[in-house]
């Protein structure tokens, strides 16, 4: 009888365990991976997202003055596809840990070689790549779910924004792309491809030699005489050079080509450019 009972209990436990393993519920602090194109490559962020859940967060759940994994469960990591500059320090491409030491008015943001820090005792200061002091900002409304995102993204800079509850901190990240793009332009111009339009647009948008940009826009237009977008950018270049009369004539040419191509967006752009020059 005892053997029969034991066998019954054993089989029942196996049954319950097998069925329990089939139950899937949402993670209390769901992980997230964010990939942001940046510079000439990208940045990938991996972290977990706890919720406020009616708790006091900073200074309580997340103590002041102690190393925090900056999320929940797993270690938070950043992978840079290209070299970046943080806090004046050049950081080569690779995967790094992101840690913080929160404070009421200022946080210390740490980029570290460690990829496995999930509690303060595992942290090793000698593995730091850089430490940056960042002032806290009061967010205008409470954010329930811990969030890290990339904001204010430009070709050569962005902010890594950390937001939770009513607190925001933003870590500036920069990258040097100008020297590499200029090298690409110089190399391309020495070959047969002659990417006149791309090179001219970079010169125009980055306050370089506008006369050279105009020369390249003209050559790009010769290569593709029906490209309304080339003429629009050429008109912008002429306008920046103070050649308003020429810019209006070029914008009108662009507008006519855009109408023929049935591209209303560029028709509107040309109209606005012309109106601003009269």
C-alpha positions as MATLAB code, in Angstrom:
seq = 'XXXXXXXXXXXXXXXXXXXXXXXXXXXXXXXXXXXXXXXXXXXXXXXXXXXXXXXXXXXXXXXXXXXXXXXXXXXXXXXXXXXXXXXXXXXXXXXXXXXXXXXXXXXXXXXXXXXXXXXXXXXXXXXXXXXXXXXXXXXXXXXXXXXXXXXXXXXXXXXXXXXXXXXXXXXXXXXXXXXXXXXXXXXXXXXXXXXXXXXXXXXXXXXXXXXXXXXXXXXXXXXXXXXXXXXXXXXXXXXXXXXXXXXXXXXXXXXXXXXXXXXXXXXXXXXXXXXXXX';
ca = [
       0.000    0.000    0.000;
       2.807    2.414    0.923;
       4.673    1.587   -2.253;
       1.526    2.242   -4.286;
       0.995    5.618   -2.541;
       4.605    6.675   -3.074;
       4.395    5.697   -6.721;
       1.143    7.673   -7.098;
       2.638   10.797   -5.470;
       5.791   10.511   -7.596;
       3.811   10.226  -10.837;
       1.538   13.111   -9.776;
       4.534   15.356   -9.064;
       6.036   14.533  -12.439;
       2.714   15.370  -14.098;
       2.327   18.670  -12.242;
       5.939   19.636  -12.895;
       5.684   18.925  -16.616;
       2.539   21.034  -16.901;
       3.959   23.839  -14.748;
       6.875   24.134  -17.144;
       4.413   24.855  -19.960;
       3.021   27.957  -18.236;
       4.465   31.181  -19.627;
       3.928   34.510  -17.892;
       5.287   37.991  -18.668;
       8.664   38.835  -17.131;
       8.272   41.255  -14.203;
      11.214   43.288  -15.572;
      11.181   42.593  -19.320;
      14.506   42.803  -21.151;
      14.946   45.158  -24.078;
      17.548   45.584  -26.794;
      17.831   48.952  -28.532;
      19.941   49.444  -31.651;
      20.650   53.008  -32.760;
      22.423   53.974  -35.980;
      25.112   56.440  -34.948;
      27.986   58.046  -36.814;
      29.175   55.547  -39.392;
      28.057   52.508  -37.380;
      25.636   51.869  -34.496;
      25.257   51.464  -30.730;
      23.411   48.507  -29.212;
      21.980   48.703  -25.696;
      20.779   45.700  -23.667;
      19.016   46.074  -20.303;
      16.004   45.024  -18.206;
      13.067   47.285  -17.338;
      11.604   47.187  -13.818;
       8.476   49.134  -12.904;
       7.812   51.624  -10.126;
       4.879   49.570   -8.787;
       3.974   52.166   -6.152;
       7.468   52.046   -4.629;
       9.814   54.862   -3.730;
      12.632   54.471   -6.242;
      15.704   56.651   -5.866;
      17.092   56.909   -2.382;
      15.169   53.772   -1.359;
      14.741   50.865   -3.810;
      17.801   52.231   -5.631;
      20.047   53.578   -2.854;
      22.056   56.739   -3.263;
      25.817   56.425   -3.263;
      25.981   52.749   -4.297;
      26.834   51.087   -7.597;
      23.669   50.138   -9.495;
      23.454   47.769  -12.446;
      21.118   50.368  -14.012;
      18.181   48.099  -14.589;
      17.026   44.765  -13.207;
      18.069   41.110  -13.416;
      20.839   41.142  -16.025;
      23.838   43.420  -16.350;
      23.282   46.427  -18.601;
      25.614   46.570  -21.606;
      26.497   48.901  -24.467;
      28.101   47.717  -27.698;
      29.795   50.372  -29.817;
      30.244   49.497  -33.473;
      32.715   52.338  -33.867;
      34.940   54.366  -31.552;
      33.099   56.956  -29.445;
      34.058   59.737  -27.043;
      32.491   59.815  -23.568;
      33.646   62.254  -20.918;
      36.618   63.186  -23.082;
      37.797   59.561  -23.246;
      38.144   57.780  -26.585;
      36.496   54.357  -26.315;
      37.312   51.788  -29.021;
      34.639   49.594  -30.634;
      33.460   46.751  -28.411;
      31.052   45.650  -25.709;
      31.066   47.361  -22.300;
      29.098   47.394  -19.078;
      26.995   50.400  -18.083;
      26.830   51.145  -14.346;
      25.668   54.144  -12.366;
      25.956   55.549   -8.851;
      22.760   57.570   -8.346;
      22.649   60.649   -6.132;
      19.907   63.162   -5.326;
      21.386   65.868   -7.578;
      24.151   64.121   -9.503;
      24.871   60.641  -10.834;
      28.155   58.984  -11.649;
      27.865   57.107  -14.942;
      30.474   54.381  -15.419;
      31.556   52.632  -18.607;
      33.360   49.474  -17.526;
      35.070   46.432  -19.013;
      32.925   44.272  -16.712;
      29.911   42.689  -18.407;
      28.495   40.764  -15.445;
      27.919   43.249  -12.626;
      24.483   42.567  -11.146;
      25.259   43.602   -7.547;
      27.648   46.134   -5.988;
      29.951   43.473   -4.530;
      30.920   42.303   -8.032;
      32.049   45.767   -9.126;
      35.780   46.366   -9.648;
      36.812   49.993   -9.986;
      40.058   49.058  -11.742;
      37.960   47.880  -14.725;
      36.519   51.366  -15.331;
      36.985   52.849  -18.786;
      35.575   56.240  -17.840;
      33.467   57.899  -15.138;
      31.254   60.886  -15.906;
      29.368   63.116  -13.475;
      25.889   63.938  -14.793;
      23.371   66.283  -13.174;
      19.873   64.933  -12.545;
      16.846   66.578  -14.107;
      13.263   66.429  -12.885;
      11.048   64.755  -15.452;
       7.696   66.565  -15.922;
       5.601   63.425  -15.279;
       6.239   60.047  -13.640;
       7.541   57.243  -15.871;
       6.349   53.851  -14.606;
       8.754   51.637  -16.565;
      12.515   52.112  -16.316;
      13.669   53.396  -19.694;
      17.018   53.961  -21.411;
      16.929   55.535  -24.848;
      18.978   57.522  -27.340;
      17.911   61.138  -27.790;
      19.150   64.281  -29.555;
      20.769   62.098  -32.218;
      22.913   63.964  -34.768;
      25.507   62.536  -37.180;
      28.257   62.967  -34.579;
      26.566   63.159  -31.160;
      23.710   61.763  -29.099;
      22.532   61.496  -25.502;
      22.003   58.241  -23.648;
      18.955   59.193  -21.577;
      18.036   57.265  -18.419;
      14.475   57.919  -17.248;
      12.536   56.466  -14.322;
       9.872   57.810  -12.037;
      10.472   61.590  -12.054;
      14.239   61.464  -12.677;
      16.158   61.979  -15.915;
      19.906   61.851  -16.511;
      21.539   62.196  -19.931;
      25.022   61.008  -20.866;
      26.545   62.794  -23.908;
      28.205   60.531  -26.494;
      30.243   61.842  -29.418;
      32.074   60.380  -32.394;
      34.507   61.853  -34.904;
      33.182   61.237  -38.388;
      34.378   64.316  -40.269;
      37.989   63.210  -40.804;
      36.879   59.786  -42.032;
      34.198   61.144  -44.353;
      36.641   63.666  -45.796;
      39.103   60.829  -46.402;
      36.348   58.866  -48.171;
      35.471   61.864  -50.334;
      39.097   62.494  -51.269;
      39.606   58.819  -52.135;
      36.373   58.593  -54.147;
      37.200   61.748  -56.105;
      40.530   60.264  -57.114;
      38.780   57.314  -58.777;
      36.200   56.964  -61.523;
      33.027   56.898  -59.418;
      32.912   60.647  -58.711;
      30.092   60.818  -56.102;
      29.589   64.528  -56.707;
      26.148   64.824  -55.142;
      26.977   63.049  -51.865;
      30.212   64.994  -51.473;
      28.546   68.326  -52.288;
      25.706   67.678  -49.832;
      28.184   66.872  -47.045;
      30.080   70.087  -47.756;
      26.822   72.073  -47.766;
      25.458   70.649  -44.508;
      28.744   70.808  -42.616;
      29.814   74.398  -43.353;
      32.698   73.536  -45.636;
      33.792   75.152  -48.922;
      30.520   76.244  -50.580;
      32.244   77.086  -53.854;
      33.531   73.533  -54.071;
      30.056   72.253  -53.109;
      28.473   74.328  -55.900;
      31.018   73.007  -58.392;
      30.129   69.444  -57.411;
      26.369   70.113  -57.531;
      26.824   71.365  -61.103;
      28.729   68.214  -62.044;
      26.121   66.039  -60.311;
      23.395   67.809  -62.311;
      25.305   67.097  -65.516;
      25.369   63.400  -64.571;
      21.638   63.358  -63.788;
      19.890   66.355  -65.407;
      16.379   65.359  -64.289;
      17.247   64.887  -60.598;
      15.085   67.576  -58.988;
      16.637   66.881  -55.592;
      20.104   67.829  -56.897;
      18.800   71.162  -58.155;
      17.016   71.784  -54.855;
      20.227   71.282  -52.883;
      22.137   73.392  -55.404;
      19.597   76.182  -54.808;
      20.161   75.856  -51.049;
      23.894   76.160  -51.645;
      23.455   79.270  -53.788;
      21.197   80.788  -51.132;
      23.816   80.218  -48.431;
      26.349   81.918  -50.670;
      24.068   84.967  -50.948;
      23.288   84.265  -54.608;
      19.550   84.717  -54.145;
      18.666   85.419  -57.784;
      20.511   82.327  -58.981;
      19.034   80.271  -56.116;
      15.469   81.229  -57.109;
      16.122   80.270  -60.741;
      17.600   76.903  -59.687;
      14.713   76.231  -57.264;
      12.214   76.977  -60.044;
      14.045   74.478  -62.258;
      13.919   71.925  -59.437;
      10.201   72.569  -58.927;
       9.435   72.004  -62.608;
      11.378   68.718  -62.600;
       9.618   67.652  -59.383;
       6.210   68.345  -60.951;
       7.159   66.222  -63.968;
       8.230   63.434  -61.601;
       4.993   63.905  -59.581;
       6.947   64.481  -56.357;
       4.813   66.944  -54.399;
       7.174   66.958  -51.421;
       9.942   68.634  -53.399;
       7.477   71.024  -55.033;
       6.587   72.254  -51.540;
      10.261   72.445  -50.512;
      11.089   74.533  -53.583;
       8.116   76.837  -53.009;
       9.208   77.465  -49.426;
      12.799   78.081  -50.472;
      11.737   80.574  -53.148;
       9.356   82.371  -50.771;
      12.173   82.782  -48.236;
      14.458   84.349  -50.825;
      12.042   86.989  -52.161;
];
